Structure formats: structure tokens, C-alpha cells
Amino acid sequence: MTQTGESKRYREMLEEVEAIVRDLGQNKQDLDEVTGKVQRGFEIIKAMKTRLEDTRMQIEKLRQG
């Protein structure tokens, strides 16, 4: 997998979180929709944090090697 593909997926995750935040800011959803979107947002953010940590560890290995 190329670094560009990985970056694109991360960017897509960020865009999805931003879209969720915009949707929630409109206050047009019912409670079930809000709950689902918040859960999805947390799932994406968790995946993004994992991705950042993995990248940090890879960079650290490169610096040491």
C-alpha cells in the first residue's frame, strides 16, 4: 500500500468526521440519528488516533535506524 493511499484514507476519515459535525450542528436529526452519528464519529476518531500512533512509531523507528 502506498503512503499516498494511506493519506487519502485518513483525509477521507477526517472529511467524514467534519460532515458529521456539520450535520449535528444543524439540529435537524432525531435522537436516534444523532446517537448513530455520534457513535460513528467516535469510531472514526479512534481509528484516526490509532493511525497517527502507528505513523509516529514508524517515524521513530526510522529515526533510530
C-alpha positions in Angstrom: 0.0 0.0 0.0 1.4 3.4 -0.9 1.7 6.3 1.5 -0.5 8.4 -0.8 -3.3 5.9 -0.5 -3.0 5.8 3.3 -3.0 9.6 3.5 -6.1 9.7 1.3 -8.0 7.3 3.6 -7.0 9.4 6.6 -8.2 12.5 4.8 -11.5 10.8 4.0 -11.9 9.9 7.6 -11.4 13.5 8.6 -13.8 14.7 6.0 -16.4 12.2 7.3 -16.0 13.5 10.9 -16.3 17.1 9.7 -19.5 16.2 7.8 -20.9 14.5 10.9 -20.1 17.7 13.0 -21.8 19.9 10.4 -24.9 17.6 10.3 -25.1 17.7 14.1 -24.8 21.4 14.1 -28.0 21.7 12.0 -30.2 20.2 14.8 -32.5 18.6 12.2 -32.0 15.0 13.2 -34.0 12.9 15.7 -32.3 11.4 18.7 -31.7 8.1 17.1 -29.9 9.7 14.1 -27.8 11.9 16.5 -26.8 8.8 18.6 -25.8 6.9 15.4 -23.8 9.8 14.1 -22.0 10.4 17.4 -21.1 6.7 17.6 -19.8 6.7 14.1 -17.8 9.9 14.8 -16.2 8.3 17.8 -15.3 5.1 15.8 -13.6 7.2 13.1 -11.7 9.3 15.6 -10.5 6.2 17.4 -9.3 4.8 14.0 -7.6 8.1 13.3 -5.8 8.1 16.6 -4.6 4.6 16.0 -3.3 5.6 12.6 -1.5 8.6 14.0 0.1 6.5 16.7 1.2 3.8 14.2 2.7 6.5 12.0 4.5 8.1 14.9 6.0 4.7 15.8 7.2 4.1 12.2 8.8 7.5 12.1 10.5 6.8 15.5 11.9 3.5 14.1 13.2 5.3 11.0 14.9 7.9 13.2 16.6 5.2 15.3 17.6 3.0 12.4 
